[in-house]
Amino acid sequence: MNEQRYQQALDLGQQARRAGKSREANPYKHGSTSELRSLRDAWDHGYNLVALQRSAGR
């Protein structure tokens, strides 16, 4: 997997959290290859980063 795809998945996770979408919105959630599992984890990481930023800002 290249860095660009990883960064895109990370950004998509952040955008989803900001838009109020649930974790179930992760487009990589059913990935069975190692690349898709890595993208799923990147998406989750982006989602969690926004949640942490929100809680730190309170």
Secondary structure, 3 states (H helix, E strand, C coil): CCHHHHHHHHHHHHHHHHCCCCHHHCCCCCCCCHHHHHHHHHHHHHHHHHHHHHHHCC
